[in-house]
Amino acid sequence: MRLGSDDTNGPMALFQEGQMRRNIQAAGRETCAKAGRPTGPEPRAAQVAVLTGGGDRPYALGLAAALIAQGVPFDFIASDDLDDPELHRSPLVHFLNLRKEIRSDVSMVRKVVRVLLYYWRLLIYAATAKPKLFHILWNNKFAVLDRTLLMLYYRALGKCVVFTAHNVNAGWRDNSDSLLNRLTLKIQYQLCDHLFVHTEQMRRQLRACFAVADAKISVIPFPINSTVPNTVLTSVEAKQRLGLTRHQKVVLFFGSIAPYKGLEYLVEAMILLARTGPDYRLIIAGRPKNCASYWDAIQERISCAEIRSNVIERVEYVPDADTEIYFKATDVLILPYTHIFQSGVLFLGYNFGLPVIASDVGSLREDVIVGRTGFLSKPQDPTDLAKCIETYFSSELYIKLEMRRQEIQDFAAKKYSWTRVSEIIRSAYKNFQSHPIGILVKGKRHTIHT
């Protein structure tokens, strides 16, 4: 069963925007009130430039709200996708839409022109920006250029650069690694003054593979995704919207579809489960990421195994306004990854109080408490995954799911809060603001008096 696109301009989308605005506005008002400052729009001199890359709305806006709560004035280098009225209202934020629109449904000529214009605007901004500290959340369009020439440009301007490495080496994860990829990553990591990663295993990889000094690395929890709407929609209502019934056992695969995410092993597990009873349902919500042949093979396997009626597909980008439907209609989230360090989808699930069954790869073991927030399965083993799914549906975690959802939400809010993350980031900012700005040459800092 394949679902069509839902209207993203309805009440749920409006709720999402209102919720995010209230979070940012409340953080700004609270900070200003504590400091005895007016809450009007008069901007303060920015201490930091946050370079978002123009995407990843949950992380970028989550960090913005957290920095506002910490009282940090900052430039926010963003795009149309990250624009929000409350960012303009906060006296701590200087919003700069350098990336503009980043829609994919435009001509190649327009894409090339807008990227070139963006880099031009970025170069001019960097040359004239008052903040001496640049925090890069994501690189831009051309990774090799961003890691090398753009980094050298920032350093030549006397900027301190901190970088959040969400993936230490995405090429290794995606089976597209190369000597050039590793070399340019090493250049960027060596040119950075400080690096944020999300797990201890990522810290070890930076040290072992890229010779990054341990003192340059801070581990921050992957923060909970609280930017998506979480309305009064109930699980029963969400199931009804997807044509599901209460007695059906529903599992969810959510997010971009790529070989390293192991969807084929989940499909094989579903084939095994379908032989034990008719009530299992799999929701696949996301779109293939540069892997058409991989997705075609999965589609063929679903058809050949005759489990098409057990699978609900929404093969496209799922807007934030619709996300809660899938997480509330589902009984358990499945992460059948073959290799990964951490997963933002896991914390999105925790935001909705949804248990998870994850492959025991990367650092997922550190984030899944067996029997309390979910279960772990052997990677690339559909038989073991099927057994884990059966175990879950006979466990108290499932039987008392509605009660356990709140417990999972409370656990995640405490352990993976943006407050905790922003305190670590703010501390790193202070370290650089209290020392002279300099350029690294042959591993030594040469001071530039400003």
DASUL-V17956 format. One record per backbone hydrogen bond with DSSP energy under -1.0 kcal/mol. CO is the residue of the C=O (numbers start at 1). NH is the residue of the N-H. Records with the same first field share a line. If there is no record, write none. Layout:
CO = NH / NH
This chain:
1 = 313
10 = 14
11 = 15
12 = 16
13 = 17
14 = 18
15 = 19
16 = 20
17 = 21
18 = 22
19 = 23
20 = 24
21 = 25
22 = 26
23 = 27
24 = 28
25 = 29
26 = 30
27 = 31
28 = 32
29 = 33
30 = 34
31 = 35
32 = 37
48 = 75
49 = 135
50 = 77
51 = 137
56 = 60
57 = 61
58 = 62
59 = 63
60 = 64
61 = 65
62 = 66
63 = 67
64 = 68
65 = 69
66 = 70
67 = 72
68 = 71
73 = 47 / 48
74 = 94
75 = 50
76 = 96
77 = 52
78 = 99
80 = 83
84 = 87
85 = 89
86 = 90
90 = 93
91 = 44
92 = 74
94 = 76
96 = 78 / 98
100 = 80
104 = 106
107 = 111
108 = 112
109 = 113
110 = 114
111 = 115
112 = 116
113 = 117
114 = 118
115 = 119
116 = 120
117 = 121
118 = 122
119 = 123
120 = 124
121 = 125
122 = 126
123 = 127
124 = 128
125 = 129
132 = 160
133 = 49
134 = 162
135 = 51
136 = 164
142 = 146
143 = 147
144 = 148
145 = 150
148 = 152
149 = 153
150 = 154
151 = 155
152 = 156
153 = 157
154 = 159
155 = 158
160 = 134
161 = 193 / 194
162 = 136
163 = 196
164 = 166
169 = 173
170 = 174
171 = 176
178 = 182
179 = 183
180 = 184
181 = 185
182 = 186
183 = 187
184 = 188
185 = 189
186 = 190
187 = 191
188 = 192
194 = 163
195 = 218
196 = 165
197 = 220
199 = 203
200 = 204
201 = 205
202 = 206
203 = 207
204 = 208
205 = 209
206 = 210 / 212
213 = 216
214 = 217
216 = 195
218 = 197
224 = 226
234 = 238
235 = 239
236 = 240
237 = 241
238 = 242
239 = 244
240 = 243
249 = 281
250 = 331 / 332
251 = 283
252 = 334
253 = 285
257 = 289
258 = 261
259 = 262
260 = 338
262 = 265 / 266
263 = 267
264 = 268
265 = 269
266 = 270
267 = 271
268 = 272
269 = 273
270 = 274
273 = 276
279 = 249
281 = 251
282 = 312
283 = 253
284 = 314
285 = 255
287 = 257
291 = 295
292 = 296
293 = 297
294 = 298
295 = 299
296 = 300
297 = 301
298 = 302
299 = 303
300 = 304
301 = 305
302 = 307
303 = 306
307 = 310
308 = 311
310 = 282
312 = 284
313 = 3
314 = 286 / 316
319 = 322
322 = 325
323 = 327
324 = 328
325 = 329
332 = 252
333 = 357
335 = 359
341 = 363
344 = 348
345 = 349
346 = 350
347 = 351
349 = 354
350 = 353
355 = 333
356 = 375
357 = 335
358 = 377
359 = 361
361 = 364
363 = 366
364 = 367 / 368
369 = 372 / 373 / 374
373 = 356
374 = 371
375 = 358
377 = 360
381 = 385
382 = 386
383 = 387
384 = 388
385 = 389
386 = 390
387 = 391
388 = 392
389 = 393
392 = 395
395 = 399
396 = 400
398 = 401
400 = 404
401 = 405
403 = 407
404 = 408
405 = 409
406 = 410
407 = 411
408 = 412
409 = 413
410 = 414
411 = 415
412 = 416
416 = 224
417 = 421
418 = 422
419 = 423
420 = 424
421 = 425
422 = 426
423 = 427
424 = 428
425 = 429
426 = 430
427 = 431
428 = 432
429 = 433
430 = 434
432 = 435
437 = 448
439 = 446
441 = 444
444 = 441
446 = 439
